[in-house]
Amino acid sequence: MAGIVALPAASAGAASPGFTSPGGGSLSGHTITTAALPYAGTKSPSQIQSLAASTLPSWSQNVKAGQNGVTYTPTILGGKPTVAKSTKINLLIIPVKFTFTSFSNATFDPTATNPGCGVTQSAAAGLAAGPEFSKSKFTAGAVKLGSVQYLDAQMRGEFWNMPGFQAKYNTVLKSKTEPLVSLNVSGGAMASQGTCQQMGAFDINSWNTFLVGTLFPSLAAEGVSPTTLPVFLFSNVVMYNGSTANCCIGGYHSAFDNSSFSNNPQVYGVADWDTTGNFGANTLNDAIPSHEIAEAANDPYVNNATPSWGHVGQVSGCQANLEVGDPLSGTSFTDTIAGVTYTLQELAYYGWFFDDNIGANGWYSTKGSFTTGATLCS
């Protein structure tokens, strides 16, 4: 679908709608990380399961953690690995163009290329054509996971040795690129303006308030509903928490009760497609989208509890949730499709969090960086 989404506040000849972000401060010397915002809703996991026809397909199953003997019941998107079925998830790519009015109208457009900086493929085109939706041959050591999408390879790999696993279990992303959303940002911050390393930034809280309260309602008529997984795609735009001292967040996922659809739970993701190289080669192009899409699938409502783990990846302390990207943030590999090389983040397997050896090849992560389960964090 082509075009530009016009929010209710916009009118012919008027400025683009947008939001105001606290700003100021330097964006230099920061590292990139990701986030997960808690489910902003009231429904329990069992209530969410009862709404299966009105939300994304999901399943739950008890798992007894090897670290502490406690039983957990995570909710995972897709179908059960013990059922020989291919389950489709409708993922909507929603490109968001930002114009920073406080910085000479510097613009970041995920549907645009920048040949002068060596960017010959737009972020939106790259995500749609890359390994999230196109098939590649994935393996886990000697185990052939199949010619599948990256998320499907991850999901097959992490449950490969689950009792009753079915070889025809697949989780398939069906993509649709929505019209470009064009927004103004007042405030925020900027790095390396006028160069190939130019990068915009704004407060994650200001953005998410606008996203849930204004942007989602405006997109209801576009088919953005709780039965879809929308991913809001940025191009060289990151976020900070309150001030630039708490920069830089490259993406996050979350969920809320969508009032446009009977308050059914809405899962969504936000991800930057980086071509600046400001944070190194491990976070280029599809690295952050692959992180967020996999986490949305493994912890859709940001409430999948696990034994406490930490001191690994981007986690300097301890956390206790099924965030498959966080333990391996900064660890990546590449995949080439139609002559284009994409960077993908390696992901922890489900079994790593529960010290449950059910992954392909006895591994606990996509490429085998983890060969044992997580230990209790203190």
Contacts in CASP RR format, 6 or more apart in sequence:
PFRMAT RR
TARGET T0000
AUTHOR 0000-0000-0000
METHOD contacts of the structure
MODEL  1
MAGIVALPAASAGAASPGFTSPGGGSLSGHTITTAALPYAGTKSPSQIQS
LAASTLPSWSQNVKAGQNGVTYTPTILGGKPTVAKSTKINLLIIPVKFTF
TSFSNATFDPTATNPGCGVTQSAAAGLAAGPEFSKSKFTAGAVKLGSVQY
LDAQMRGEFWNMPGFQAKYNTVLKSKTEPLVSLNVSGGAMASQGTCQQMG
AFDINSWNTFLVGTLFPSLAAEGVSPTTLPVFLFSNVVMYNGSTANCCIG
GYHSAFDNSSFSNNPQVYGVADWDTTGNFGANTLNDAIPSHEIAEAANDP
YVNNATPSWGHVGQVSGCQANLEVGDPLSGTSFTDTIAGVTYTLQELAYY
GWFFDDNIGANGWYSTKGSFTTGATLCS
1 176 0 8 1.000
1 177 0 8 1.000
1 178 0 8 1.000
1 179 0 8 1.000
1 222 0 8 1.000
2 179 0 8 1.000
3 179 0 8 1.000
3 180 0 8 1.000
4 179 0 8 1.000
4 180 0 8 1.000
4 181 0 8 1.000
4 182 0 8 1.000
5 178 0 8 1.000
5 179 0 8 1.000
5 180 0 8 1.000
5 181 0 8 1.000
5 182 0 8 1.000
5 218 0 8 1.000
5 219 0 8 1.000
5 222 0 8 1.000
7 17 0 8 1.000
7 18 0 8 1.000
7 181 0 8 1.000
7 214 0 8 1.000
7 215 0 8 1.000
7 218 0 8 1.000
8 17 0 8 1.000
8 218 0 8 1.000
9 17 0 8 1.000
9 18 0 8 1.000
9 214 0 8 1.000
10 16 0 8 1.000
10 17 0 8 1.000
15 184 0 8 1.000
16 99 0 8 1.000
16 182 0 8 1.000
16 183 0 8 1.000
16 184 0 8 1.000
17 183 0 8 1.000
17 184 0 8 1.000
17 214 0 8 1.000
18 183 0 8 1.000
18 184 0 8 1.000
18 185 0 8 1.000
18 186 0 8 1.000
18 210 0 8 1.000
19 183 0 8 1.000
19 185 0 8 1.000
19 186 0 8 1.000
19 202 0 8 1.000
19 206 0 8 1.000
19 207 0 8 1.000
19 209 0 8 1.000
19 210 0 8 1.000
19 214 0 8 1.000
20 185 0 8 1.000
20 186 0 8 1.000
20 187 0 8 1.000
20 206 0 8 1.000
21 185 0 8 1.000
21 186 0 8 1.000
21 187 0 8 1.000
21 188 0 8 1.000
21 202 0 8 1.000
21 203 0 8 1.000
21 206 0 8 1.000
21 207 0 8 1.000
22 187 0 8 1.000
22 188 0 8 1.000
22 203 0 8 1.000
22 206 0 8 1.000
22 242 0 8 1.000
22 243 0 8 1.000
23 187 0 8 1.000
23 188 0 8 1.000
23 189 0 8 1.000
23 202 0 8 1.000
23 203 0 8 1.000
23 243 0 8 1.000
23 244 0 8 1.000
24 187 0 8 1.000
24 188 0 8 1.000
24 189 0 8 1.000
24 243 0 8 1.000
24 244 0 8 1.000
25 189 0 8 1.000
25 243 0 8 1.000
25 244 0 8 1.000
25 245 0 8 1.000
26 189 0 8 1.000
26 244 0 8 1.000
27 189 0 8 1.000
27 190 0 8 1.000
27 191 0 8 1.000
27 199 0 8 1.000
27 200 0 8 1.000
27 201 0 8 1.000
27 244 0 8 1.000
27 247 0 8 1.000
27 248 0 8 1.000
28 191 0 8 1.000
30 244 0 8 1.000
30 247 0 8 1.000
30 248 0 8 1.000
31 248 0 8 1.000
31 279 0 8 1.000
32 238 0 8 1.000
32 248 0 8 1.000
32 249 0 8 1.000
32 250 0 8 1.000
32 274 0 8 1.000
32 279 0 8 1.000
32 283 0 8 1.000
32 288 0 8 1.000
33 248 0 8 1.000
33 249 0 8 1.000
33 250 0 8 1.000
33 314 0 8 1.000
33 329 0 8 1.000
34 249 0 8 1.000
34 250 0 8 1.000
34 251 0 8 1.000
34 252 0 8 1.000
34 288 0 8 1.000
34 291 0 8 1.000
34 292 0 8 1.000
34 295 0 8 1.000
34 314 0 8 1.000
34 325 0 8 1.000
34 326 0 8 1.000
34 329 0 8 1.000
35 204 0 8 1.000
35 241 0 8 1.000
35 249 0 8 1.000
35 251 0 8 1.000
35 252 0 8 1.000
36 252 0 8 1.000
36 253 0 8 1.000
36 254 0 8 1.000
36 295 0 8 1.000
36 299 0 8 1.000
36 302 0 8 1.000
36 321 0 8 1.000
36 323 0 8 1.000
37 204 0 8 1.000
37 208 0 8 1.000
37 252 0 8 1.000
37 253 0 8 1.000
37 254 0 8 1.000
37 302 0 8 1.000
38 254 0 8 1.000
38 302 0 8 1.000
38 303 0 8 1.000
39 254 0 8 1.000
39 255 0 8 1.000
39 256 0 8 1.000
39 265 0 8 1.000
39 301 0 8 1.000
39 302 0 8 1.000
39 303 0 8 1.000
40 212 0 8 1.000
40 254 0 8 1.000
40 255 0 8 1.000
40 256 0 8 1.000
40 257 0 8 1.000
41 255 0 8 1.000
41 256 0 8 1.000
41 257 0 8 1.000
41 265 0 8 1.000
42 257 0 8 1.000
43 51 0 8 1.000
43 257 0 8 1.000
43 265 0 8 1.000
45 60 0 8 1.000
45 73 0 8 1.000
45 75 0 8 1.000
45 301 0 8 1.000
45 303 0 8 1.000
48 55 0 8 1.000
48 58 0 8 1.000
48 75 0 8 1.000
48 265 0 8 1.000
48 301 0 8 1.000
49 58 0 8 1.000
49 60 0 8 1.000
49 75 0 8 1.000
51 264 0 8 1.000
51 265 0 8 1.000
52 58 0 8 1.000
54 226 0 8 1.000
54 227 0 8 1.000
54 261 0 8 1.000
54 262 0 8 1.000
54 264 0 8 1.000
55 226 0 8 1.000
55 227 0 8 1.000
55 264 0 8 1.000
55 265 0 8 1.000
55 267 0 8 1.000
56 77 0 8 1.000
56 78 0 8 1.000
56 89 0 8 1.000
56 226 0 8 1.000
56 227 0 8 1.000
56 228 0 8 1.000
56 229 0 8 1.000
56 267 0 8 1.000
56 300 0 8 1.000
57 77 0 8 1.000
57 78 0 8 1.000
57 79 0 8 1.000
57 87 0 8 1.000
57 89 0 8 1.000
58 75 0 8 1.000
58 76 0 8 1.000
58 77 0 8 1.000
58 78 0 8 1.000
58 79 0 8 1.000
58 300 0 8 1.000
59 75 0 8 1.000
59 76 0 8 1.000
59 78 0 8 1.000
59 79 0 8 1.000
59 80 0 8 1.000
60 73 0 8 1.000
60 74 0 8 1.000
60 75 0 8 1.000
60 76 0 8 1.000
61 73 0 8 1.000
61 74 0 8 1.000
61 80 0 8 1.000
62 71 0 8 1.000
62 72 0 8 1.000
62 73 0 8 1.000
63 71 0 8 1.000
63 72 0 8 1.000
63 73 0 8 1.000
63 74 0 8 1.000
63 354 0 8 1.000
63 356 0 8 1.000
64 70 0 8 1.000
64 71 0 8 1.000
64 72 0 8 1.000
64 354 0 8 1.000
65 71 0 8 1.000
65 72 0 8 1.000
65 306 0 8 1.000
65 307 0 8 1.000
65 353 0 8 1.000
65 354 0 8 1.000
65 355 0 8 1.000
65 356 0 8 1.000
66 307 0 8 1.000
66 354 0 8 1.000
66 355 0 8 1.000
66 356 0 8 1.000
67 307 0 8 1.000
67 354 0 8 1.000
67 355 0 8 1.000
67 374 0 8 1.000
67 375 0 8 1.000
67 376 0 8 1.000
68 307 0 8 1.000
68 376 0 8 1.000
70 307 0 8 1.000
72 304 0 8 1.000
72 305 0 8 1.000
72 306 0 8 1.000
72 354 0 8 1.000
74 298 0 8 1.000
74 299 0 8 1.000
74 304 0 8 1.000
74 305 0 8 1.000
74 306 0 8 1.000
74 322 0 8 1.000
74 350 0 8 1.000
75 300 0 8 1.000
75 301 0 8 1.000
75 303 0 8 1.000
75 304 0 8 1.000
76 155 0 8 1.000
76 297 0 8 1.000
76 298 0 8 1.000
76 300 0 8 1.000
76 304 0 8 1.000
76 350 0 8 1.000
77 89 0 8 1.000
77 171 0 8 1.000
77 229 0 8 1.000
77 267 0 8 1.000
77 296 0 8 1.000
77 297 0 8 1.000
77 298 0 8 1.000
77 300 0 8 1.000
78 87 0 8 1.000
78 89 0 8 1.000
78 155 0 8 1.000
78 171 0 8 1.000
78 297 0 8 1.000
79 85 0 8 1.000
79 87 0 8 1.000
79 169 0 8 1.000
79 171 0 8 1.000
80 169 0 8 1.000
81 155 0 8 1.000
81 156 0 8 1.000
81 159 0 8 1.000
81 162 0 8 1.000
81 164 0 8 1.000
81 165 0 8 1.000
81 166 0 8 1.000
81 169 0 8 1.000
82 162 0 8 1.000
82 163 0 8 1.000
82 164 0 8 1.000
82 165 0 8 1.000
82 166 0 8 1.000
82 169 0 8 1.000
83 166 0 8 1.000
83 169 0 8 1.000
84 166 0 8 1.000
84 167 0 8 1.000
84 168 0 8 1.000
84 169 0 8 1.000
85 166 0 8 1.000
85 168 0 8 1.000
85 169 0 8 1.000
85 170 0 8 1.000
86 168 0 8 1.000
86 169 0 8 1.000
86 170 0 8 1.000
86 171 0 8 1.000
86 172 0 8 1.000
87 170 0 8 1.000
87 171 0 8 1.000
87 172 0 8 1.000
88 172 0 8 1.000
88 173 0 8 1.000
88 174 0 8 1.000
89 171 0 8 1.000
89 172 0 8 1.000
89 173 0 8 1.000
89 174 0 8 1.000
89 229 0 8 1.000
89 297 0 8 1.000
90 174 0 8 1.000
90 176 0 8 1.000
90 227 0 8 1.000
90 228 0 8 1.000
90 229 0 8 1.000
91 132 0 8 1.000
91 173 0 8 1.000
91 174 0 8 1.000
91 175 0 8 1.000
91 176 0 8 1.000
91 228 0 8 1.000
91 229 0 8 1.000
91 230 0 8 1.000
91 231 0 8 1.000
91 293 0 8 1.000
92 175 0 8 1.000
92 176 0 8 1.000
92 177 0 8 1.000
92 178 0 8 1.000
92 223 0 8 1.000
92 224 0 8 1.000
92 228 0 8 1.000
92 229 0 8 1.000
92 230 0 8 1.000
92 231 0 8 1.000
93 124 0 8 1.000
93 127 0 8 1.000
93 128 0 8 1.000
93 175 0 8 1.000
93 176 0 8 1.000
93 177 0 8 1.000
93 178 0 8 1.000
93 231 0 8 1.000
93 233 0 8 1.000
94 178 0 8 1.000
94 181 0 8 1.000
94 219 0 8 1.000
94 224 0 8 1.000
94 230 0 8 1.000
94 231 0 8 1.000
94 232 0 8 1.000
94 233 0 8 1.000
95 109 0 8 1.000
95 110 0 8 1.000
95 111 0 8 1.000
95 123 0 8 1.000
95 124 0 8 1.000
95 177 0 8 1.000
95 178 0 8 1.000
95 180 0 8 1.000
95 181 0 8 1.000
95 233 0 8 1.000
95 235 0 8 1.000
96 110 0 8 1.000
96 180 0 8 1.000
96 181 0 8 1.000
96 182 0 8 1.000
96 183 0 8 1.000
96 232 0 8 1.000
96 233 0 8 1.000
96 234 0 8 1.000
97 107 0 8 1.000
97 108 0 8 1.000
97 109 0 8 1.000
97 110 0 8 1.000
97 111 0 8 1.000
97 180 0 8 1.000
97 181 0 8 1.000
97 182 0 8 1.000
97 183 0 8 1.000
98 107 0 8 1.000
98 108 0 8 1.000
98 183 0 8 1.000
98 184 0 8 1.000
98 185 0 8 1.000
98 200 0 8 1.000
98 202 0 8 1.000
98 234 0 8 1.000
98 237 0 8 1.000
99 105 0 8 1.000
99 106 0 8 1.000
99 107 0 8 1.000
99 182 0 8 1.000
99 183 0 8 1.000
99 184 0 8 1.000
99 185 0 8 1.000
100 106 0 8 1.000
100 107 0 8 1.000
100 108 0 8 1.000
100 185 0 8 1.000
100 187 0 8 1.000
100 188 0 8 1.000
100 190 0 8 1.000
100 200 0 8 1.000
101 184 0 8 1.000
101 185 0 8 1.000
101 186 0 8 1.000
101 187 0 8 1.000
102 185 0 8 1.000
102 186 0 8 1.000
102 187 0 8 1.000
102 188 0 8 1.000
103 188 0 8 1.000
103 190 0 8 1.000
103 193 0 8 1.000
103 200 0 8 1.000
104 193 0 8 1.000
106 190 0 8 1.000
106 193 0 8 1.000
106 194 0 8 1.000
106 198 0 8 1.000
106 200 0 8 1.000
108 200 0 8 1.000
108 234 0 8 1.000
108 235 0 8 1.000
108 236 0 8 1.000
108 237 0 8 1.000
109 122 0 8 1.000
109 180 0 8 1.000
109 235 0 8 1.000
110 122 0 8 1.000
110 123 0 8 1.000
110 124 0 8 1.000
110 180 0 8 1.000
110 233 0 8 1.000
110 234 0 8 1.000
110 235 0 8 1.000
110 273 0 8 1.000
111 122 0 8 1.000
111 123 0 8 1.000
111 124 0 8 1.000
111 125 0 8 1.000
111 180 0 8 1.000
112 122 0 8 1.000
112 235 0 8 1.000
113 119 0 8 1.000
113 120 0 8 1.000
113 121 0 8 1.000
113 122 0 8 1.000
114 196 0 8 1.000
114 275 0 8 1.000
116 196 0 8 1.000
117 196 0 8 1.000
117 275 0 8 1.000
118 196 0 8 1.000
118 275 0 8 1.000
119 275 0 8 1.000
121 129 0 8 1.000
121 340 0 8 1.000
122 235 0 8 1.000
123 233 0 8 1.000
123 234 0 8 1.000
123 235 0 8 1.000
123 273 0 8 1.000
123 275 0 8 1.000
123 285 0 8 1.000
124 177 0 8 1.000
124 233 0 8 1.000
126 273 0 8 1.000
126 285 0 8 1.000
126 286 0 8 1.000
126 340 0 8 1.000
126 342 0 8 1.000
127 133 0 8 1.000
127 231 0 8 1.000
127 233 0 8 1.000
127 273 0 8 1.000
127 286 0 8 1.000
127 289 0 8 1.000
128 175 0 8 1.000
128 177 0 8 1.000
129 337 0 8 1.000
129 338 0 8 1.000
129 340 0 8 1.000
130 286 0 8 1.000
130 335 0 8 1.000
130 337 0 8 1.000
130 340 0 8 1.000
130 342 0 8 1.000
131 149 0 8 1.000
131 150 0 8 1.000
131 286 0 8 1.000
131 290 0 8 1.000
131 335 0 8 1.000
131 337 0 8 1.000
131 342 0 8 1.000
131 344 0 8 1.000
132 149 0 8 1.000
132 150 0 8 1.000
132 151 0 8 1.000
132 173 0 8 1.000
132 175 0 8 1.000
132 286 0 8 1.000
132 289 0 8 1.000
132 290 0 8 1.000
132 293 0 8 1.000
133 149 0 8 1.000
133 173 0 8 1.000
133 175 0 8 1.000
134 149 0 8 1.000
134 337 0 8 1.000
134 338 0 8 1.000
135 147 0 8 1.000
135 148 0 8 1.000
135 149 0 8 1.000
136 147 0 8 1.000
136 148 0 8 1.000
136 149 0 8 1.000
136 150 0 8 1.000
136 153 0 8 1.000
136 335 0 8 1.000
136 337 0 8 1.000
137 144 0 8 1.000
137 146 0 8 1.000
137 147 0 8 1.000
138 145 0 8 1.000
138 146 0 8 1.000
138 147 0 8 1.000
138 148 0 8 1.000
138 150 0 8 1.000
138 153 0 8 1.000
139 145 0 8 1.000
139 146 0 8 1.000
140 157 0 8 1.000
140 160 0 8 1.000
140 359 0 8 1.000
140 360 0 8 1.000
140 361 0 8 1.000
140 362 0 8 1.000
140 363 0 8 1.000
140 366 0 8 1.000
140 367 0 8 1.000
140 368 0 8 1.000
141 360 0 8 1.000
141 361 0 8 1.000
141 363 0 8 1.000
141 368 0 8 1.000
142 361 0 8 1.000
143 157 0 8 1.000
143 160 0 8 1.000
143 360 0 8 1.000
143 361 0 8 1.000
145 153 0 8 1.000
145 156 0 8 1.000
145 157 0 8 1.000
145 160 0 8 1.000
145 360 0 8 1.000
146 153 0 8 1.000
146 156 0 8 1.000
148 156 0 8 1.000
148 170 0 8 1.000
149 172 0 8 1.000
149 173 0 8 1.000
150 290 0 8 1.000
150 294 0 8 1.000
150 335 0 8 1.000
150 344 0 8 1.000
151 171 0 8 1.000
151 173 0 8 1.000
151 293 0 8 1.000
151 294 0 8 1.000
151 297 0 8 1.000
152 170 0 8 1.000
152 171 0 8 1.000
152 172 0 8 1.000
152 173 0 8 1.000
153 366 0 8 1.000
154 294 0 8 1.000
154 297 0 8 1.000
154 324 0 8 1.000
154 347 0 8 1.000
154 349 0 8 1.000
154 366 0 8 1.000
155 169 0 8 1.000
155 170 0 8 1.000
155 171 0 8 1.000
155 297 0 8 1.000
156 169 0 8 1.000
156 170 0 8 1.000
156 171 0 8 1.000
156 360 0 8 1.000
157 349 0 8 1.000
157 359 0 8 1.000
157 360 0 8 1.000
157 366 0 8 1.000
158 324 0 8 1.000
158 349 0 8 1.000
158 350 0 8 1.000
158 351 0 8 1.000
158 358 0 8 1.000
158 359 0 8 1.000
158 360 0 8 1.000
159 165 0 8 1.000
159 169 0 8 1.000
159 350 0 8 1.000
159 358 0 8 1.000
159 359 0 8 1.000
160 358 0 8 1.000
160 359 0 8 1.000
160 360 0 8 1.000
160 361 0 8 1.000
161 357 0 8 1.000
161 358 0 8 1.000
161 359 0 8 1.000
161 360 0 8 1.000
161 362 0 8 1.000
162 358 0 8 1.000
162 359 0 8 1.000
171 297 0 8 1.000
173 293 0 8 1.000
178 219 0 8 1.000
178 222 0 8 1.000
178 224 0 8 1.000
178 230 0 8 1.000
179 222 0 8 1.000
181 215 0 8 1.000
181 219 0 8 1.000
181 232 0 8 1.000
185 202 0 8 1.000
187 202 0 8 1.000
188 200 0 8 1.000
188 201 0 8 1.000
188 202 0 8 1.000
188 203 0 8 1.000
189 200 0 8 1.000
189 201 0 8 1.000
189 202 0 8 1.000
189 240 0 8 1.000
189 244 0 8 1.000
189 247 0 8 1.000
190 198 0 8 1.000
190 199 0 8 1.000
190 200 0 8 1.000
190 201 0 8 1.000
191 197 0 8 1.000
191 198 0 8 1.000
191 199 0 8 1.000
191 200 0 8 1.000
191 201 0 8 1.000
191 278 0 8 1.000
192 198 0 8 1.000
192 199 0 8 1.000
192 276 0 8 1.000
192 278 0 8 1.000
196 276 0 8 1.000
197 276 0 8 1.000
197 277 0 8 1.000
197 278 0 8 1.000
198 236 0 8 1.000
198 276 0 8 1.000
199 236 0 8 1.000
199 237 0 8 1.000
199 238 0 8 1.000
199 276 0 8 1.000
199 278 0 8 1.000
200 236 0 8 1.000
200 237 0 8 1.000
200 238 0 8 1.000
201 237 0 8 1.000
201 238 0 8 1.000
201 239 0 8 1.000
201 240 0 8 1.000
201 244 0 8 1.000
201 247 0 8 1.000
201 248 0 8 1.000
202 237 0 8 1.000
202 239 0 8 1.000
202 240 0 8 1.000
203 239 0 8 1.000
203 240 0 8 1.000
203 241 0 8 1.000
203 242 0 8 1.000
203 243 0 8 1.000
204 239 0 8 1.000
204 240 0 8 1.000
204 241 0 8 1.000
204 242 0 8 1.000
204 249 0 8 1.000
204 252 0 8 1.000
205 241 0 8 1.000
205 242 0 8 1.000
207 239 0 8 1.000
207 270 0 8 1.000
208 254 0 8 1.000
211 232 0 8 1.000
211 270 0 8 1.000
212 256 0 8 1.000
216 224 0 8 1.000
216 258 0 8 1.000
216 260 0 8 1.000
216 266 0 8 1.000
216 268 0 8 1.000
217 259 0 8 1.000
217 260 0 8 1.000
219 230 0 8 1.000
220 260 0 8 1.000
220 261 0 8 1.000
224 230 0 8 1.000
225 258 0 8 1.000
225 260 0 8 1.000
225 261 0 8 1.000
225 266 0 8 1.000
226 258 0 8 1.000
226 261 0 8 1.000
226 264 0 8 1.000
226 265 0 8 1.000
226 266 0 8 1.000
226 267 0 8 1.000
229 267 0 8 1.000
229 268 0 8 1.000
229 269 0 8 1.000
229 293 0 8 1.000
229 296 0 8 1.000
230 268 0 8 1.000
230 269 0 8 1.000
231 268 0 8 1.000
231 269 0 8 1.000
231 270 0 8 1.000
231 271 0 8 1.000
231 289 0 8 1.000
231 292 0 8 1.000
231 293 0 8 1.000
231 296 0 8 1.000
232 268 0 8 1.000
232 269 0 8 1.000
232 270 0 8 1.000
232 271 0 8 1.000
233 271 0 8 1.000
233 273 0 8 1.000
233 289 0 8 1.000
234 250 0 8 1.000
234 270 0 8 1.000
234 271 0 8 1.000
234 272 0 8 1.000
234 273 0 8 1.000
235 272 0 8 1.000
235 273 0 8 1.000
235 275 0 8 1.000
236 272 0 8 1.000
236 273 0 8 1.000
236 274 0 8 1.000
236 275 0 8 1.000
236 276 0 8 1.000
237 272 0 8 1.000
238 247 0 8 1.000
238 248 0 8 1.000
238 249 0 8 1.000
238 250 0 8 1.000
238 251 0 8 1.000
238 272 0 8 1.000
239 247 0 8 1.000
239 248 0 8 1.000
239 249 0 8 1.000
239 250 0 8 1.000
239 251 0 8 1.000
239 252 0 8 1.000
240 246 0 8 1.000
240 247 0 8 1.000
240 248 0 8 1.000
240 249 0 8 1.000
241 249 0 8 1.000
248 279 0 8 1.000
250 271 0 8 1.000
250 272 0 8 1.000
250 274 0 8 1.000
250 283 0 8 1.000
250 288 0 8 1.000
251 269 0 8 1.000
251 270 0 8 1.000
251 271 0 8 1.000
251 272 0 8 1.000
251 288 0 8 1.000
251 291 0 8 1.000
251 292 0 8 1.000
252 269 0 8 1.000
252 270 0 8 1.000
252 292 0 8 1.000
253 267 0 8 1.000
253 268 0 8 1.000
253 269 0 8 1.000
253 270 0 8 1.000
253 292 0 8 1.000
253 295 0 8 1.000
253 296 0 8 1.000
253 299 0 8 1.000
253 300 0 8 1.000
253 302 0 8 1.000
254 267 0 8 1.000
254 268 0 8 1.000
254 269 0 8 1.000
254 302 0 8 1.000
255 265 0 8 1.000
255 266 0 8 1.000
255 267 0 8 1.000
255 268 0 8 1.000
255 300 0 8 1.000
255 301 0 8 1.000
255 302 0 8 1.000
256 265 0 8 1.000
256 266 0 8 1.000
257 263 0 8 1.000
257 264 0 8 1.000
257 265 0 8 1.000
257 266 0 8 1.000
258 264 0 8 1.000
258 265 0 8 1.000
258 266 0 8 1.000
265 301 0 8 1.000
267 296 0 8 1.000
267 300 0 8 1.000
267 301 0 8 1.000
268 296 0 8 1.000
269 292 0 8 1.000
269 293 0 8 1.000
269 296 0 8 1.000
270 292 0 8 1.000
271 288 0 8 1.000
271 289 0 8 1.000
271 291 0 8 1.000
271 292 0 8 1.000
271 293 0 8 1.000
272 288 0 8 1.000
273 285 0 8 1.000
273 286 0 8 1.000
273 288 0 8 1.000
273 289 0 8 1.000
274 283 0 8 1.000
274 284 0 8 1.000
274 285 0 8 1.000
274 287 0 8 1.000
274 288 0 8 1.000
275 284 0 8 1.000
275 285 0 8 1.000
277 283 0 8 1.000
277 284 0 8 1.000
281 332 0 8 1.000
281 343 0 8 1.000
282 330 0 8 1.000
282 331 0 8 1.000
282 332 0 8 1.000
282 343 0 8 1.000
282 345 0 8 1.000
283 330 0 8 1.000
283 332 0 8 1.000
283 343 0 8 1.000
284 343 0 8 1.000
285 342 0 8 1.000
285 343 0 8 1.000
286 342 0 8 1.000
286 343 0 8 1.000
286 344 0 8 1.000
287 330 0 8 1.000
287 332 0 8 1.000
287 343 0 8 1.000
287 344 0 8 1.000
287 345 0 8 1.000
288 345 0 8 1.000
290 344 0 8 1.000
290 345 0 8 1.000
290 347 0 8 1.000
291 325 0 8 1.000
291 329 0 8 1.000
291 345 0 8 1.000
291 347 0 8 1.000
294 324 0 8 1.000
294 325 0 8 1.000
294 347 0 8 1.000
295 323 0 8 1.000
295 324 0 8 1.000
295 325 0 8 1.000
295 326 0 8 1.000
298 304 0 8 1.000
298 322 0 8 1.000
298 323 0 8 1.000
298 324 0 8 1.000
298 350 0 8 1.000
299 321 0 8 1.000
299 322 0 8 1.000
299 323 0 8 1.000
299 324 0 8 1.000
302 321 0 8 1.000
303 321 0 8 1.000
304 321 0 8 1.000
304 322 0 8 1.000
305 320 0 8 1.000
305 321 0 8 1.000
305 322 0 8 1.000
306 320 0 8 1.000
306 321 0 8 1.000
306 322 0 8 1.000
306 353 0 8 1.000
306 354 0 8 1.000
306 374 0 8 1.000
307 320 0 8 1.000
307 353 0 8 1.000
307 354 0 8 1.000
307 355 0 8 1.000
307 374 0 8 1.000
307 376 0 8 1.000
308 318 0 8 1.000
308 319 0 8 1.000
308 320 0 8 1.000
308 376 0 8 1.000
308 377 0 8 1.000
308 378 0 8 1.000
309 315 0 8 1.000
309 318 0 8 1.000
309 319 0 8 1.000
309 320 0 8 1.000
309 327 0 8 1.000
309 353 0 8 1.000
309 374 0 8 1.000
309 375 0 8 1.000
309 376 0 8 1.000
309 377 0 8 1.000
310 317 0 8 1.000
310 318 0 8 1.000
310 319 0 8 1.000
310 327 0 8 1.000
310 374 0 8 1.000
310 377 0 8 1.000
311 317 0 8 1.000
311 318 0 8 1.000
311 377 0 8 1.000
312 327 0 8 1.000
312 328 0 8 1.000
313 326 0 8 1.000
313 327 0 8 1.000
313 328 0 8 1.000
313 329 0 8 1.000
313 330 0 8 1.000
313 331 0 8 1.000
314 326 0 8 1.000
314 329 0 8 1.000
314 330 0 8 1.000
315 326 0 8 1.000
315 327 0 8 1.000
317 377 0 8 1.000
318 377 0 8 1.000
318 378 0 8 1.000
319 326 0 8 1.000
319 377 0 8 1.000
320 377 0 8 1.000
322 350 0 8 1.000
322 353 0 8 1.000
324 347 0 8 1.000
324 348 0 8 1.000
324 349 0 8 1.000
324 350 0 8 1.000
325 345 0 8 1.000
325 347 0 8 1.000
325 348 0 8 1.000
326 348 0 8 1.000
327 348 0 8 1.000
327 352 0 8 1.000
327 365 0 8 1.000
327 370 0 8 1.000
327 374 0 8 1.000
328 345 0 8 1.000
328 346 0 8 1.000
328 347 0 8 1.000
328 348 0 8 1.000
328 365 0 8 1.000
328 369 0 8 1.000
328 370 0 8 1.000
329 345 0 8 1.000
330 345 0 8 1.000
331 345 0 8 1.000
331 346 0 8 1.000
331 367 0 8 1.000
331 369 0 8 1.000
332 343 0 8 1.000
332 344 0 8 1.000
332 345 0 8 1.000
332 346 0 8 1.000
333 343 0 8 1.000
333 344 0 8 1.000
333 346 0 8 1.000
333 367 0 8 1.000
334 341 0 8 1.000
334 342 0 8 1.000
334 343 0 8 1.000
334 344 0 8 1.000
335 341 0 8 1.000
335 342 0 8 1.000
335 344 0 8 1.000
336 342 0 8 1.000
346 365 0 8 1.000
346 366 0 8 1.000
346 367 0 8 1.000
346 368 0 8 1.000
346 369 0 8 1.000
347 365 0 8 1.000
347 366 0 8 1.000
348 364 0 8 1.000
348 365 0 8 1.000
348 370 0 8 1.000
349 358 0 8 1.000
349 359 0 8 1.000
349 363 0 8 1.000
349 364 0 8 1.000
349 365 0 8 1.000
349 366 0 8 1.000
349 370 0 8 1.000
350 356 0 8 1.000
350 358 0 8 1.000
350 359 0 8 1.000
351 357 0 8 1.000
351 358 0 8 1.000
351 359 0 8 1.000
351 364 0 8 1.000
351 373 0 8 1.000
352 364 0 8 1.000
352 365 0 8 1.000
352 370 0 8 1.000
352 373 0 8 1.000
352 374 0 8 1.000
353 373 0 8 1.000
353 374 0 8 1.000
355 372 0 8 1.000
355 373 0 8 1.000
355 374 0 8 1.000
355 375 0 8 1.000
357 364 0 8 1.000
357 373 0 8 1.000
361 368 0 8 1.000
362 371 0 8 1.000
363 370 0 8 1.000
363 371 0 8 1.000
364 370 0 8 1.000
364 371 0 8 1.000
364 372 0 8 1.000
364 373 0 8 1.000
END
